[in-house]
């Protein structure tokens, strides 16, 4: 180890907010807990969308902007599109192709800065050549949980998607878990992640290159929750797997909710409700439910009779003039709930004492934020690892999944109502609610998760000069 104790890392997140925010959270935690210098690279619009770096950390956390590259055919991407939230699913391939054009400016930046580490996401596989050129080790930061990560890597090694994704892959490795994807989920994953597209490489191919080249994997998890799955992931990849904590607590500065009148109204309404009585409904920025799905969710909430706060992102099939909710829904539920269209401070809402449960998409971030406050989790999965996470929560006894048609993933209002009633108020769900409250002791333990960050900082300091030569 060098006498100079300062560590400088370059962070390269993929252009989706389910990735940008966890990378930002890790950057802040590394600087705050370990004094690590961070250069966080993205494009101007994405940088502007991030939370502000705390003033006391601005000297060591630098948000580095590179102009968004333009493809030769500038009609392939919408104007000003810089993140996956800005484009329909079929355009993601062109977003990948555009981000690949960042290779040269990133190479020059790394050559000038000579960081100790590159902390990379799974999409920017071209950083492997840069790292090898300047003998800089890579850490693959996986924003998913250890269970979902281990399953996907093992499935890729064992066979061809999608059939392997519906198999009990862990049992093939003599690990006692029946977790797997549904048929309809595996087909969607095959299309989204395993098929080579206009960018010249699938997401799975890109991730495999990063995984093969990295020195270690940093995983957004902790042993208190995923000990066995962290162990099996280590056995699968045969590399260090370093849990960095759940990063759900000190991840960003508090939002000034008073500066947003619509958010202020949400909190004013929540202040008038009974503790633990309100259902939070929200599916994040990446999930885009269809009109039929939104209708069934709305009718299911209405049938349950539960008081609720619903944060509904503006749908791409709607317009500013047309209410995306079923006709009369707002009027019929006016006394029971609040619907907010667009962005809202989810973390602060989930922290309100009147919230008692959540209906979410099952993204790892939403799961950890819910359990941080002891909220029972109902999952209605849409994409990527979300369905897998739903089954993992059920295995842990901390949440339930909305029942779906096994072939096409469709659901009705009755399944929504059934799941919500069981989780929030039914006598049969009392044990589930109790376990969720107990989980807050792990998910909400600030010192515990800071200790994981500190251990990761120690690893970065003690292993930066061990350049791999194989």
Secondary structure, 3 states (H helix, E strand, C coil): CCCCCCCEEEEECCCCHHHHHHHHHHHHHHHHHHCCEEEEEECHHHHHHCCCCCHHHCCCEEEEECCCCCCCCCCCCCCCCCCHHHCCHHHHHHHHHHHHCCHHHHHHHHHHHCCCEEEECCCCCCHHHHHHHCCCEEEEEECCCHHHHHHHHHHHHHCCCCHHHHCCHHHHCCCCCCCCCCHHHHHHHHHHHHCCCCCCCCHHHHHHHHHHHCCEEEECCCHHHHHHHHHHHHHHHCCEEEECCCCCCCCCCCCCHHHCHHHHHHHHHHCCCCCCCEEEEECCCCCCCCHHHHHHHHHHHHHHCCCEEEEECCCCCCECCECCCCCCHHHHCCCCEEEEECCCCHHHHHCCCCEEEEEECCCHHHHHHHHHCCCEEEECCCCCCHHHHHHHHHHHCCEEECCCCCCCCCCCHHHHHHHHHHHHCCHHHHHHHHHHHHHHHHHCCHHHHHHHHHHHHHHHHHHCCCCCCC
